[in-house]
Amino acid sequence: MTAAASSLDATFSALADGTRRAILARLALGEATVQELAAPFAMSLPAVSKHLKVLESAGLITRGRDAQRRPCRLRAEALDQVTAWAEHTRRAWEERFDRLEDYLQTLQAAEYKKNEG
């Protein structure tokens, strides 16, 4: 497995959890501390910290140090790899569907000729 594929797997694994997606959505609004991120969830701070470690390991967030605060920030550029993969996959499927459509039109034309003659 390539490093890029491994990184993409880690990103998708991190995004697979609804809590982590909610955390990323919150961080899209701006940086936040662990306590601020934990506020909407019925879970302990250590549980939220585990989610943050997964997101950080996947490269989706960074944690800084600002005096006594340790703000978390979204690394939106980390989602570029997901976007590129999704776009590539979308194009591949569109090409397949276009070929299928062409084939079906060929079959329909042949059937029409058969029934006309």
C-alpha positions as CSV (number, residue, x, y, z in Angstrom):
1,M,0.0,0.0,0.0
2,T,1.3,3.4,-0.9
3,A,1.7,6.2,1.5
4,A,-1.0,8.2,-0.3
5,A,-3.4,5.2,-0.1
6,S,-2.6,4.8,3.6
7,S,-3.2,8.5,4.3
8,L,-6.5,8.3,2.4
9,D,-7.6,5.3,4.4
10,A,-6.8,7.1,7.7
11,T,-8.8,10.1,6.5
12,F,-11.8,8.1,5.6
13,S,-11.5,6.1,8.8
14,A,-11.5,9.4,10.8
15,L,-14.5,10.7,8.8
16,A,-16.5,7.5,9.3
17,D,-17.5,8.6,12.8
18,G,-20.3,11.1,13.2
19,T,-18.8,12.7,16.3
20,R,-15.6,13.4,14.5
21,R,-17.5,14.8,11.5
22,A,-19.3,17.1,13.9
23,I,-16.1,18.2,15.5
24,L,-14.7,19.0,12.0
25,A,-17.8,21.0,11.2
26,R,-17.4,23.0,14.4
27,L,-13.7,23.6,13.6
28,A,-14.7,24.8,10.2
29,L,-16.2,27.8,12.0
30,G,-12.9,28.5,13.8
31,E,-10.5,27.1,16.3
32,A,-11.8,25.7,19.6
33,T,-10.5,24.1,22.8
34,V,-11.2,20.5,23.8
35,Q,-13.7,21.8,26.3
36,E,-15.5,23.9,23.7
37,L,-15.6,20.9,21.3
38,A,-16.8,18.6,24.0
39,A,-19.7,20.9,25.1
40,P,-22.4,19.6,22.7
41,F,-21.6,15.9,23.3
42,A,-22.7,13.6,26.2
43,M,-19.2,12.2,26.6
44,S,-16.2,12.7,28.8
45,L,-13.3,15.0,28.0
46,P,-11.0,11.9,27.6
47,A,-13.4,10.5,25.0
48,V,-13.4,13.7,23.1
49,S,-9.6,13.7,23.3
50,K,-9.5,10.3,21.8
51,H,-11.6,11.5,18.8
52,L,-9.2,14.5,18.5
53,K,-6.2,12.2,18.4
54,V,-7.7,10.2,15.6
55,L,-8.4,13.5,13.6
56,E,-4.9,14.7,14.4
57,S,-3.3,11.4,13.3
58,A,-5.2,11.6,10.0
59,G,-3.9,15.1,9.5
60,L,-7.3,16.7,9.6
61,I,-6.6,18.9,12.6
62,T,-3.7,20.5,14.4
63,R,-3.4,21.4,18.1
64,G,-1.6,24.5,19.1
65,R,-0.5,26.1,22.3
66,D,-1.7,29.6,23.1
67,A,-0.6,30.4,26.7
68,Q,-2.8,28.1,28.8
69,R,-5.1,27.2,25.9
70,R,-4.5,24.4,23.5
71,P,-6.8,25.3,20.5
72,C,-7.6,22.8,17.8
73,R,-7.7,24.0,14.2
74,L,-9.1,22.4,11.1
75,R,-6.5,21.6,8.3
76,A,-8.9,22.0,5.4
77,E,-6.2,21.2,2.9
78,A,-6.1,17.7,4.3
79,L,-9.5,17.2,2.7
80,D,-8.0,17.9,-0.8
81,Q,-6.9,14.3,-1.1
82,V,-10.5,13.1,-0.4
83,T,-11.8,15.6,-3.0
84,A,-9.3,14.5,-5.6
85,W,-10.2,10.8,-5.0
86,A,-13.9,11.5,-5.2
87,E,-13.5,13.5,-8.4
88,H,-11.4,10.8,-10.0
89,T,-13.9,8.2,-9.0
90,R,-16.8,10.3,-10.2
91,R,-15.2,10.7,-13.6
92,A,-14.5,7.0,-13.9
93,W,-18.1,6.1,-13.2
94,E,-19.4,8.8,-15.6
95,E,-17.2,7.3,-18.3
96,R,-18.5,3.8,-17.5
97,F,-22.1,5.0,-17.6
98,D,-21.5,6.8,-20.9
99,R,-20.1,3.6,-22.4
100,L,-23.1,1.6,-21.1
101,E,-25.5,4.2,-22.6
102,D,-23.7,3.9,-26.0
103,Y,-24.0,0.1,-25.9
104,L,-27.7,0.2,-24.9
105,Q,-28.4,2.6,-27.8
106,T,-26.6,0.3,-30.2
107,L,-28.7,-2.6,-28.9
108,Q,-31.9,-0.6,-29.3
109,A,-31.0,0.4,-32.8
110,A,-30.2,-3.2,-33.8
111,E,-33.6,-4.3,-32.2
112,Y,-35.4,-1.5,-34.1
113,K,-33.8,-2.6,-37.4
114,K,-34.7,-6.2,-36.7
115,N,-38.3,-5.4,-36.0
116,E,-38.6,-3.0,-39.0
117,G,-37.2,-5.5,-41.5
